[in-house]
Amino acid sequence: MRRIDLSCPVCGNTHFQQEQTTYEGRFEGRAVFLTSRPITLMICTECRYILHFYGERSGFDFG
């Protein structure tokens, strides 16, 4: 697994809150995918900008 150091593209902050969720395959009321996809959300603690990382095997360590 590769370690990744993130910085916010909006404010340059390097501190993030990490959240896990799934994508249920809906976009504007229409089904896009038949299966759920795991998503890692990295939320900037300064400006609250959200970085999205799709898939549980992205190969990145956000720790």
C-alpha positions in Angstrom: 0.0 0.0 0.0 1.3 3.4 -0.9 1.3 6.3 1.6 -0.2 9.4 0.3 0.1 13.0 1.7 -2.9 15.1 0.7 -3.2 18.8 0.5 -6.5 20.6 -0.2 -6.6 22.0 -3.8 -8.7 25.0 -2.5 -6.9 26.2 0.7 -3.7 24.1 0.8 -4.5 22.6 4.2 -3.0 19.2 5.0 -5.4 18.0 7.7 -8.5 16.0 6.7 -11.4 14.2 8.4 -11.9 10.7 6.8 -15.3 9.2 6.2 -16.4 5.9 4.6 -19.6 5.5 2.7 -21.0 3.6 -0.3 -22.4 4.8 -3.6 -25.8 3.2 -4.2 -25.8 3.7 -7.9 -28.3 6.5 -8.2 -27.8 9.8 -10.0 -30.7 12.2 -10.3 -33.2 9.4 -9.6 -31.9 7.1 -12.3 -30.0 3.9 -11.6 -26.5 4.1 -12.9 -24.8 1.0 -11.4 -26.3 -2.2 -10.2 -23.9 -2.6 -7.2 -22.8 -0.4 -4.4 -19.3 1.0 -4.6 -17.2 1.9 -1.5 -16.1 5.6 -1.3 -13.6 7.2 1.0 -14.3 10.9 1.6 -11.4 13.1 2.8 -12.9 16.3 4.1 -10.7 19.4 4.6 -10.8 20.6 8.2 -10.4 24.2 7.1 -12.7 24.9 4.1 -14.7 21.5 4.2 -13.7 20.7 0.5 -14.3 17.0 -0.1 -12.0 14.7 -2.0 -13.6 11.5 -3.3 -11.7 8.2 -3.6 -13.6 5.3 -5.2 -13.0 1.6 -4.5 -11.9 -0.2 -1.4 -8.6 -1.3 -3.1 -7.3 2.1 -4.2 -3.8 1.2 -3.0 -3.5 4.4 -0.8 -2.9 4.7 2.9 -4.4 8.0 4.2 -3.2 7.4 7.8 
